Amino acid sequence: MVATREIDLSGTGGRGDRTFRWLVIGAAALVLVILGLVAVTMTGRMGPVFDRMGLDFFTSKRWSPADRFFGALPFLWGTLYTALIALVLAVPVSFGVALFVTQVATPRIRKPMIYVLDMLAVVPSVVFGLWGVLVLAGPIQHAYEHIHDAVDGIPILQSIFGGTPQGRSFMTAGVILAIMITPIITSLAREVIETTPPSDKEAAYALGATRWEMIGAAVWPHSKAGLVGATMLGLGRAMGETIAAALVIGASNGQVTLNAFAPGNSMPAVIANEWGEADDLHKSAMIGLAVTLFVITIVVNLVASAIVQRSMQRGRGKP
């Protein structure tokens, strides 16, 4: 019989574990405290505009600092619309590239692609914005005109791609944001997909599955929760982007339209463009925009967390 020795956690090692535990608890609490202080401070400073506007701040389309009237609806719409366009363009490309890198590409191709994706993820947003306004806006307007002519007379598509195409528009902002978030979503999706157990993939192949069938049967169910998280992270980046959106969205106040080729504005963009010349009430209105964006981001993260948790529970066989 082999004698066993009990490990004493009350000594130096135990104290180290307890110290580490309190350190990480303190770090987590510090993040929550800072977040709470930011929320309280910003909420207090947006008070003047809410005293003046009330709920009209969210429902009005008129934004006129000269008349002391502030309606945030066009900027709220512009933020959500451009972020949606970015997701529609970026998510299929990101997942496709991630699957290619992890399931198809040889090591000789995979490594350079990973390096390029990682570099693109850290390019400053102002670079994309300047490229968009100086290089992309002109040629892409001609592409918009062809799309406009092609969908003329088709009810739903005409409402989205109708009107007079503009180079600086919701669509251009969505394209630039899609280019910016594609490397982020791709990198996260690649890391998630690579966690698929090799035994699951080999079992699918052993049953006669093709590569595509193996991805659908083994890779996708295992990675679905993480891919949702990657998508939501990309959405948060798209909604919070400031400089790139400000340069290419057109800076047109009052636009609440489905026409993707029309110029508009977004909450981060209007804050960046108007903060320097704003008086106290105007700044209070822009702080209100920032708080609104803050709340939307929290809601998006909570929804994403709920989706991820539900997907993980289904993966474990729980209802």
N, C-alpha and C positions, 0 to 999 in steps of 0.2 A: 504494500500500500504506500503510495507516494504522499508524503506530508505536504499539505498546502499551507501557505502563509497568507494571512489576511493583510490587505493593504491599508495602512493607517493614513486616512485623509485629514487627520486633525493636526498634522505637523506642518512643515514648510510647504509641502505640495498642496495640502488642503487650503492653507491660507492663500497660496497663489491662485488656486481656482476661485476662491471667494472674491479675491481682489479683482481678478479678471471679470467675474460675473458682474460686480458692481460697476466696473469701468464701462462695460458694454451697455449696461442699463442706463448709466449716466449719459453716455453718448446718444442713445436713442431718445432719452428724455430731453436732452439739449436740442435735438432737432425739432421735437414737438414744441418746445418752448419758443424757439426762434420762429417757427411757423405761426404759432399763436400770436406772438408779438407783431409779426408782419401783418397778419390778418386784422388785429385790433387797431394798429396804427393806421393802416390804409383805410379801413372802414370808417374810422373817426374823421379822416381828412376828406372823405367823399361826402360828408354830411351836408355841406352847404348846397351842393347841386341837387341833392335829394329833397332838401327843404324847399327848394325853388321849383323843381320839376316833378317830384313824386314819381309815380309809375310811368309818367309820360317820357321819362328818361329812356325807358326800354321800348316803348311802343311808338314813339314819334320818329319820322324819317327826316325831320328838319334839324340840321346842325348849323347854327348861325351864331358864332361867338360875338359878333358885333351887336346882335340883338339880344344877347344874354339868353339864348335858347339852345338847348342841347338835347338832341335826340340820338340815341345810340343804335337804333335798329339797323341802319345801313352798315355800320361797322361790324355789328354782331353777325349780320348776314354775310358780309364779305369774308369774315374770318372763317365761318363754318363752311361757306361755299368753296373757297379756295382750298381749304384743308380736305374737303370731300373730293374735289378734283384731283388733288395730289395723291390721295389714297387710291382712287380708282386707277390712276396711271402707274403708281409705284408698286402696289402690292403684288399684282401678277408678275411684273418683271423681277421683283425682289425674290419671290418664292421660286420663280423659274431659275434664276441665277444660283440661288442657294442649293436647289436640287441638282443643278448641273455640276456645281463645284463638289458636292458631297457624294453624288451617286454616279456621275458619268465621267467627269474629267480625270485624266491621268495625273499622277503626282507632278509631272513636268509642267502641266498646264495649271494645276490647282494652286501651286504656291505663288506664281506671279499674279494670278487673279485675286488671291486673298490679300496680297500686298497692295495692289491697286485699290481694292475696295476699302481697305483700312485707311489708305491715304485720302481717298475721296471723302471719307466720313469726317475728317478733321479740317477740310478746306474751309476757310472763313466764309461766312454767308455773304459778305460784301462782294467777294469775288464772283459768286454766282449772280448776285444782283446786277453788278456792273456788266457782266457778260450778257445777261438777259436784256438790259436796256440798250446797250451799245451794239450788240451783235445779233441777238435773236429776234428782237421786237420787229425789225423791218422785214426780214424774210418770212417770219411766221405769219405776218399779216396777209401775205399773198396766199399762204396755205389756208388761212381762215376764209378768205374769199372763195376759194375753190370748194371748201366744205359748205359754206353758206349757199352757194349755187346748187350743190348736189342735194341738199336737204330741203330746198325750196318746195313748199307745198305739202311736206310731210308734217302732220299736225304737231306731234310731240317734239320731234327733232328740230322743227322750225322754231319752236319756242325756246329751245336751248341754244341753237346755233343761228338764230335769226338776227335781224338788226344789222347795223353797219359794223363790220369787223374792225376792231382796233388792235394795234400791236401791243399796246399796254392795256391789259384787261384782266378780268378774273382768270381767264384761261391761261394767259401767259404766266401769271402769278402761280397758278396751279402747276404748270409745267416746271417752273423753276423750283418750287417746293418739292415736287416729285423727284427731281434730280437730286435735291439735297437729302431727302429722307431715304432714297433707295439704298445707298450704302449702309445706312444704319439698320434698316429692316433686314437687309441681306445678311449682314454680319451676325445679327442676333438669330435670324432664322437658321443660318448655317450652324451656329453653335448648338441650337436646339436639335436640329436634325441629326447631328453627329452623336447625340446621346442615345439614339435608337440602338437597343442591344443587337449585336451581330447575330445572335441566335434567332431573333425574330425574323430578320431578313433571310437567313439561311433556311428557316423553316418554310417561309413562303416560296423560296426557290425550289425546295425539296418537293413541294406539292405541285410543282409545274407552273408556277406563276411567272409571267414575264416581268421585266424590270418595272414597267408602269403599274402592273398589278401588285407587285411587291410594295411599291411606294404607297399605293392606296390601301393595302391591307396591313402593312407593318409600320411604315414611316409616318404616314399621316395621323393615324390614331394616337401614336405615341407622342407626336410633336405638336398636336393641335393646340393644346393649352399654351405652350410656349410661343407658338406662332401668333396666337391672339395677343399675347403680351407684347411681342415685337411690333405688331401692327399698331397697337395703342400707343406705344412709345413713339413711333413715327408720327402718329396723329398729334400727340402732344407737341412734338417738335414743329410740325407744320403750323399748328394754331399759334404758337408763341413766336414764330419767326418775325423779325422786325425789318431789318434793313433791306433784305432781298425783296420782300413783299412790297415795301414802300417804294422801291425803285421801279417796279414793273407792273403794279396793279392799276396805275392810272390816276390815283388820288382824286377821284370824283366822288364828292359827298352826295348823299341822298339816293344812291342807286340801290334799290331792292328789286332785283330782276333775275329771272332764270337765264337770261341771255349771257352765255359764258364769254362772248366776244366783246361785251360792254366794259368800259372802265368802271372801277369802283374803289373801295377803300376797305381797310380792316382795322381792328382795334390796335394792334401793335404799330401798324404803319402810321395811323393818325397821331398816336402819342409821340412817335419819333419825329414827325413832321411839324407838329404844332407846339410842342412843349416849350421851346425856347422863347416864343413870343407871347406866351399865355399869361393872363392875370390870375388872381387867386381863384375866382369862380371857374374860369376856364380850366385851370389846373385841377380843381376839384372834380370837374367833369371827366377829365382824362384819368384821374385816379379811380373814378367810378368805372371807367372802361377796364382799367387794369384789374380791379377787384372782380368784375364780371368774368374776365378771362381766367382769373385765378379760380373762381368757383366752377367754371365750366371744366377746367383742367382736372380739378378734384373729382367732379362727377364722372368724367371720362375714366379716370383711374379707378374709381370705385366700381364702375360698371365692368371695366376690363378685369379687375380682380375677381368679381363675382363670376364672370364667364370662365376665367381660368380655373377657379375652384370647382365650378360645376363640371368642367371638362375633366379635371383630375378625378373627381368622384365617380364619374361615369367610366373613366379608365380603370378604376379599381372595382367596378362592378356594382357600385352603390346607386340607388335611384336618385 
